[in-house]
Amino acid sequence: MVEQLPASLDGVFRALADPTRRSMLRALSAGECNISELAAPFSMSFAAASKHVKVLENAGLVRRKVQGRTHLCSIEPAPLAAVDEWLRFYERFWTARLDALDALLQAEDRATENFPDRKGRQ
Amino acid sequence: MVEQLPASLDGVFRALADPTRRSMLRALSAGECNISELAAPFSMSFAAASKHVKVLENAGLVRRKVQGRTHLCSIEPAPLAAVDEWLRFYERFWTARLDALDALLQAEDRATENFPDRKGRQ
């Protein structure tokens, strides 16, 4: 028996690099769906939709529950939390930019206050 | 002249789905590097490293400044901020799990307080 490997960031990012799979995740965020329901918004065969679900499943993003002939899918948030964790290291880069922009705007505001005749000028 | 298309989430996720490229981004988080510096930690040719940098560049994650024969690379955080923005929608799924776990632990704590003889039992 082959044990399923724990989902890697590689697989999670690869699974998310497709707009159909991101749309499927969004659909699942509203609740469990079967494969036909996931395929419905796309002009896509059941087999093609099932293949996309398999990629999401292998990445650990979706859990599939087999009930008779129906495969019920649900969202699994843990790999998304792992992506979030990975991103946190880089947050300072984009917040630093926003802080710099904020400081610039505040400096401009102060300049306008010191030279009231500039008010209204753009 | 072909205008560069704005980086898409597809391209950003695809670029991040490789451990070498994620390591390169991490190296760039410490400051600008040239291609040889980025290649150094991997047993990888200059050409192979340059190819990885090109993927990061096309995804908008890296900017390349050509100074004579040196290509200086720096990190561009905007696409990471876009990934963060995309993730925010799903945050409630993993925080909900943590909240549920927290509630469970608190309920167990209360049970222990109400039945002090249970204290110390695991």
Chai-1 contact restraints between the chains, C-beta under 6 A:
chainA,res_idxA,chainB,res_idxB,connection_type,confidence,min_distance_angstrom,max_distance_angstrom,comment,restraint_id
A,D10,B,A17,contact,1.0,0.0,6.0,A-B,restraint_1
A,F13,B,F13,contact,1.0,0.0,6.0,A-B,restraint_2
A,F13,B,L16,contact,1.0,0.0,6.0,A-B,restraint_3
A,F13,B,A17,contact,1.0,0.0,6.0,A-B,restraint_4
A,R14,B,A17,contact,1.0,0.0,6.0,A-B,restraint_5
A,L16,B,F13,contact,1.0,0.0,6.0,A-B,restraint_6
A,A17,B,D10,contact,1.0,0.0,6.0,A-B,restraint_7
A,A17,B,F13,contact,1.0,0.0,6.0,A-B,restraint_8
A,A17,B,R14,contact,1.0,0.0,6.0,A-B,restraint_9
A,P77,B,F93,contact,1.0,0.0,6.0,A-B,restraint_10
A,P77,B,W94,contact,1.0,0.0,6.0,A-B,restraint_11
A,L80,B,Y90,contact,1.0,0.0,6.0,A-B,restraint_12
A,A81,B,W94,contact,1.0,0.0,6.0,A-B,restraint_13
A,D84,B,L87,contact,1.0,0.0,6.0,A-B,restraint_14
A,L87,B,D84,contact,1.0,0.0,6.0,A-B,restraint_15
A,Y90,B,L80,contact,1.0,0.0,6.0,A-B,restraint_16
A,F93,B,P77,contact,1.0,0.0,6.0,A-B,restraint_17
A,W94,B,P77,contact,1.0,0.0,6.0,A-B,restraint_18
A,W94,B,A81,contact,1.0,0.0,6.0,A-B,restraint_19
